Amino acid sequence: MGANALVGGGIPIATGAALASQMQRSGRVAVAFFGDGAVNTGIFHESLNLAAAWKLPAVYVCENNLYSISVPITEVIAIESIAERARAYGMPGRTVDGNDVLAVRTAALEAVERARSGLGPSLIEYATYRQRAHSAGVPWETRPRQEIQSWLERDPLLLLRRRLSERGLSDRIAYLEQQARAVLETAVEFARLSPEPAAESLMEDVYA
């Protein structure tokens, strides 16, 4: 459904999509992704309350990376777990290690299945960390270096690689990496050899 520049702006859109799915009985589940900075907006509370009251097939996914641009979450939220707020709306909420790929997958599958079966929405808080600055326009770093380094050591890909290697899948990892490099090299070569796009194609697929 695209994106927008409003903090938490996708939350009510997903809620509306969930309502449409419920009315059409399509079996579809709407998922809203947002950061911890969005949970203090009014539309977050309004959407979750409505979704719970009407048992909409929705999953609300909060990526809690501990900072809203440069503001630590501890300065704007009193509770330790954002997922605790779900109880106020009468829906399940859970905090999951966002750097554990398998835990992320399991939590998502369970929430989607719950929504699809007609039991209503869920709130998932994935506890993780932003590895880089907020954006290219804000290149400076205000977070403690030691904090950044400790989280970098828990990079999701590194943790998954370690887990798979422990299960004897090192050869499979090497094969997949080789395949990925081949795809990347092919794409780069295609871009290099392709002609410059025509000026009149600038507005293609632009709808707003």
N, C-alpha and C positions, 0 to 999 in steps of 0.2 A: 504493500500500500504506500510505498514511497517513504519519504522522511520529511521532517520540518525542523525549523530552528528553535522551536519552543521547548523548554525543559519539561519533559514529561508529556509532550504534545501527542505522542503516540498512544498514551494510555486510554484516553476516551475514544480514540479511533478504533482501537482493538475491542473496546467494550461494545461499541456500536456494531462491529463486525460479528461479535459473539451473539448479540441480540438478533441480528439478521439470520445467523446460522440456526439459532433456536427456533425462530419463527418459520424458517424454511424447512426445518428438520433435515438439514443436509448432513449432519454428523460431523461437521467441521468444528475445529477448535481454534479460537483466536489467541495468539500469544503476544503479550506486550513486553518489550524489553526497554529497560530504563536504568539510569544510574541512581546511586544513593541520594544525589542532590535533588531528585524529583520527588522523593517521598514526603517532602514538606510542602508540596504544592497542594492547593485545594482540590484540584482535579484528581489527584491520586486518591484522596479519601472519598470523594464523591463517586468515582468509578468503582472502587472496590466495594463500597457499601451497596451500590445499585446491583452490581454483579452478584453479590452474595444474596441479596434479597430476592432476586429473580432467578437464582441458580443458573447463571449464564455459563456456557461452555468456554471459559476463559482461563488462561494461566498468566499470572503476573510475575515477571522475572526481573528481580533487582540485582544488578551487578554492583555490589558494594566494594568499591576499590579504595575506600577510606578517605577520599578527598573529593570535594566539589571545587574543581580547578585547583586552588591552593588552600582552601579552607578545610582543616581536619574535621572529620565527622563528629569527633567528640565535642566540638564547639557548637554544634547545631542540633544534635540529637542526644537526649538524656539516656535513653535505654541502650543496652548493649547489643540487642538483636532487633533489626528492622522487622524480621519475620514475626516477632511478638505482636506486632500491630494487627496481624490477621485475626487474632482472637476477638478484637473489638468489632469486627464485621461478621463474625460467625463463619469464618472459613479457615481451613488448615493453613498453617505457615511453617516453613522449616528453613533452617540455615544449613547450607551445604558448603563443603570445601570447594570453592570455585576453581582451584588449581588441580583438582582430582578429576580427570576426564571421565572416568567410569562412574564416579559418584554424581557428576553433573548429568550424565546420560540417564542414570537410573532415576534420579529425582524428576527429570523432565518427562520420562516415559510414564511414571506413576501419576503425575499431575495431569498429563494429557488424557490418560485412560480414565481418570476420575471425572474430568470434565465431559468427556465423550459419553460416559455412561449416565449422565444426567444428574450427577451429585453436586455440580456447581464448581466454582472457581477455586484456585489455590494461589498462594503467594510463596514464591521461592526466592530466598536471598542467597546469592552465590558470593561467598566471602573470598575476595581476591585482591589484586593490586594492579595499579596502573604502572607499567614498566617505563613509560616515557613521560615527557611533559604533556600537559593537557592538550596542546595543539601546537602546530607549527608557528602560530601567531603568538604563542606564549612559550618561547624556548627555554626560558630560565627555570631553574629547579630550586624549589623552596623546601623540599622534603629532606630529612636527614640521610646522609649517604649510607650510613650503616643500616638504616631501615630499608633503603632501596636494595642494597646488596643482599640482605637476608631474604628478601622476597624473590630476587632474581635467581637465587639458588633453588627456589621452589617453583621454577618455571614449569607450567603444565606439560610442555613437550619433554622436558628433561625427566620429569617424574614418570611420565608414561613410558618413555624409552627405557628407563631403569626397570620398571615393572615388567615390561615385555621381555627385556633381556634376561631377567631372573627366571622367566618362564621358558627360556630356551628359544626365543624368537629373534635372536640377533641377525641371523641370515635373512629372515623375512624383512626386518627393518632396513637392512642394507639394500635389498632388492627394491623396496618401495622408494627409498631415497634416490636410487639410480633412475627409476622410472620418472620420478618427479623432476629430476634435473633434465632429463631428456625432453619432457614436455615443455619445461621452461625455456630451454635452449631453442627448441623449435619455434616457440612463440616469439622470442626475441629476434630470431632470424627472419621470421615472417614480417615483423614490424620494420626491420631494417631494409628489406627488399621491396616493401610496399610503396607505391607512389604517394605523394602528398594528397590529402583529400581536397576535393574541389571546394571553393569558397561557398558555392550555393548549397552545399550539404550541411552548412553550419547550423541551420535551424531544424534539421531533421529530428524527429522524435521529441521535440520540445513542445510541451503542451501547456505550459504556464509561465 
